[in-house]
Amino acid sequence: MLISTSKMTSSGGVTNGHAKLMDLLDEAVPGVGTYEDFNTIDWVREKSKDRDRHREIVNRSKQSTWALLHSVNDAFSGWLLMLCIGLLSGALAGLIDISSHWMTDLKEGVCLDGFWFNHEHCCWKSNETTFHERDKCPQWMSWAQLMVGTSEGASAYIVNYLMYVSWALLFSFLAVSLVRAFAPYACGSGIPEIKTILSGFIIRGYLGKWTLMVKTITLVLAVSSGLSLGKEGPLVHVACCCANILCHLFTKYRRNEAKKREVLSAAAAVGVSVAFGAPIGGVLFSLEEVSYYFPLKTLWRSFFAALVAAFTLRSINPFGNSRLVLFYVEFHAPWHLLELGPFVLLGVFGGIWGALFIRANIAWCRRRKTTRLGRYPVVEVVAVTLVTAVLAFPNEYTRMSGAELISELFNDCGLLDSSKLCDYANLDGVSNITKSSNELPDRPAGEGLYSALWQLSLALVFKIVLTVFTFGMKVPSGLFIPSMAVGAIAGRLLGVAMEQLAYYHHDWQLFKGWCSQGADCITPGLYAMVGATACLGGVTRMTVSLVVIMFELTGGLEYIVPLMAATMTSKWVADALGREGIYEAHIRLNGYPFLEAKEEFEHKTLAMDVMRPRAGGGRRGDPPLVTLTQEGMRLEEVEGLVGGTQFSGFPVVVSHESQRLVGFVLRRDLLISIDNARKHQEGVVSASEVVFSDPAPPQEVNGPPALKLRSILDLSPFTVTDHTPMEIVVDIFRKLGLRQCLVTHNGRLLGIITKKDILKHMAQMANRDPDSILFN
């Protein structure tokens, strides 16, 4: 923006400068152009500042070699920052994976060769394992073996039970204590807050170094405690913390909030990339689910950062199987068109469960916020952990971690599987027929499988109920793994039912032509994967990104159609029961000023119905419109007016009588400039005139010098007329990221509309409490 600037001299005189490109952060006044906590950034101003900065660098690059090198460095800095974010996030994700795997196994026993080995690594080198008991080796000892010398009997079971519960309580107590004492922002998944931050809101400390350190440590503790939560959502928060910290090393991103948010959008992609080993899915997740502003340049950089992070995690190889996730799986059997019916049924289940879960969880979280329960976060976490551990231990499918459970449910039974889920009745000749491949025909279920199905049914109820109470507690808690676990259990149960139906009734019309006796028709693991996708989609309302993430997990293109069918069905059903996903619901619960781009504004109201404060006071008891005049006001008047209100900015008019609009000045910029002038400009006193006009009016003889604040005045604030439809105003706020918009009538200022006013109006129109919008 071309504006005329004046530079104050130390003697109080004024040196008029020529018109030039202005960057507020390069001004002599420190702090002007920055934002206070819990305020929204001005996207238009930030983008304008960046364009001016870039234009100045390009102009200078033609003048000298050093300036040219500086220009190249400026262009390359974004890619270097992405490289650093990918490396750091990938390394932290590997550390979290290895640590949580080891601490989860620590609840059941310890490795004698080295306490730092988890169960699987401990038995890798052992030559004394058997095919059916490959997880048992002399080097790994349960707590009962260490304490009472035996692994069998009631006493051993009780000792193992008590140690499991004790470790779980210790881990959860440490997690909630560290969060409460050092970083309260480290709790939850972090995705609702990150969505709000990416929309332009400022939450100081949410992406700081303390939050990163505490979140990384407590995430390991929370996952290891056995609570019904996952680490995938919090890994997005961890990656965004890394990005925010690394942004401070680059001036371009440190000084511009809009540019910083481009980096945070890429970091969200990195978080999903390391969580699921899905770089492309991560980029689409950032684009579809969390990002507010996502230019093409950010798309490329997100892809690069996600690639680097996935490569780093692959180099660390946290699971020892050359995969980025524990539940990577490959299916080989094709699916038939008639199976779309069960897949759609799983989509219906996922949609119903997602909508009901959101309602139940939000009701519980609201109860936590409005009752005494919220005052005792440590007691709540320990109590939920106690119930979880006591109920989880007797059932092997709830005792194992969420990722291990999903891996078990996704598994396609082969010849070498000893799992109870693969315990089918052996048929004569089966082993001879199928030794050339690892595929087995459909067979009747054995006793082990029936036992496993009962345990899975109980595990399904366990996961459904406890996840409602766990998500939202004061520990890091993700929702991806619990949601996928619920869907995977339901899918596996349906898959086995279909498999047995096909085996016993292969002559039915439904199975004729594609499922003959002795053929491998139904893959229960595929049903588990489709169910996991449906439930995660029902809770989060993700679509394209979710299908791509699951596709990257399986590595098979032929399962895209079942995944798409289940995902879309899940979204349609869930949307019919409630429009909000879990993250949007938590944003609304916490009162964050977030304008959801997916939500349509369907009401026929006008700008004059929403604007405030209204001139002369309004029907709603609003205070009168507070304005500054471009000249004629004394400094003490301005300070008294600013000190007597809480508004974030003030319109500047020609005079109080005419109310003709000149511009808009932010409260923070005004206070900083006044404070700076009192300290550094000689002669400025309370009687000094505050001037926003250019040229300035003649100064009084023997009067104090005027305080000229033209440089902090926004001369092109967005304005609408009082008869502008609110649907247009809402679109302007969404697409331009405005903080406020001024309302005029025939050029005369009438009022102001802020983002908070729009959110309150939308809440009121939806018969919700408008005062639930807490922040400016």
Disulfide bonds with the S-S distance in Angstrom:
Cys111-Cys122 2.07
Cys123-Cys137 2.03
Cys413-Cys422 1.99
Cys515-Cys521 2.06
